[in-house]
Amino acid sequence: MKSIKFMPMMLGVLLLVIGLIFMYFPPKKMNAVYGYRTPRSYGSQECWDFAQKYSAKVMVISSVCLLIICGAVCYIEYRFCVHDLSAVIVNGILITILSFIEIAMVLHLTERALAKL
């Protein structure tokens, strides 16, 4: 039961790994497979390069914040011995919703920055 409490953190770890991959191995040329791909990022090579760097930084920062929140939730569950499966499920749903918010935030902030170019 205790190991299931840490499962929601895996989503935060996955998003962090994806952000780090995009940060250290950004796509060099525009493509339809890999990278931050929206109509604005396809506007020019300059927009494409900016979108790759900017979105990766935002994703890494927001993933670290998500992991801190997940860690705090897991610590509270562990510290106060919450062994109720329904509490674990509710926290898992909450952290999943926060992950979707993180992805939406990356999209919003990157698109807003691209609009200023």
N, C-alpha and C positions, 0 to 999 in steps of 0.2 A: 504493500500500500504506500510506503514511504517513497518508493522510486517513481510512482505515478505522479507525485506532486511536482516533480521536476520536468515532466514532459512538456508543459507549455513553454518552458525556457528554450526548448529546442527550436521553436519557431524564431525566437529572437536571435539565436545563434546562427540559424540558417540565413536570416536577413543580413546579419553582420558579415558572414562569409561571402554572400553575394556582393555586398557593398565593397568589400576588400578586393574581390576579384575584379570588379569594375574599376576600382581605383588603380590597381597595379597593372591590369591588363585591359585597358580601354580599347575599344575597336578603333582602328586608325582611319578606316574609310566607312562611308555610309553603307549600311547593309540592312537587310530585312530579317536578320536572324539574332544578332547579338548586340546588346547595348540599350541605351535609352532611346526609344523609337516613338516619336510623335510627329505630327505634321510640322510643328515648329522646329523640331530638331533637324528635320530634313530640309529646312530652308536654305542652308548653305553649309559648306564645310566648316566655316567658323562657328555657326550655331551648333553643328553636330559635335565638334570638339569641346565647346563650352558645356553643352548639355551632359556629355559623358563625365567630365571632371566634376561639375557642380552636383549632379545627381548622386554620384558615388560618395562625395563628401557628406551630403545631407543624409544619405542612407546609413553611412557608418555612424555618424553622430546620433541619429535617431535610434539606431539599433542598440547602441551603448545605453542610451536612456531607457529603452525598453527592457534591456537586460537588468538594469538597476531596479526598475519597478518589479520585474519578475522575481529577482532575487529577494527583494523586500517582502513580497507576497509569500514566497516559499519559506523565508525565515520566520515570518509571523505564523504561518501554518505549523511549522516544525516546533517553534518555541512554545506555542500555546497548545501543542498536541491536538490539533484539529484532525481527527481521524474519520470524520464523517465524509463519506464518498460524495455526497451532494455538495459539500463545501468545495471539494477539490474540483468537481465538474463546473461549478459556478465560477471559480477562479480561472479555470482553463478557458471558459467562454469569454470571460473578461479580458484575459490576455490575448486571445485570438482577435477580439474586437480592437484592442489597442494595436495589434499588428496591422490590421487593415487600415486603421487611422494613420499609422506610420507610413504605409505605402501611399495613401492619399496625400499626406503631407509632402512626401518627396515629389510627387507629381505636381502638386500645387506650387510649391516653392520653386521648382525648376522651371515650370512654365512661366511663372511670374518673372523670374530672372531672365528668361529668354525673350520675353516681351520687351524688356528694357534695352536689349541689344540693338 
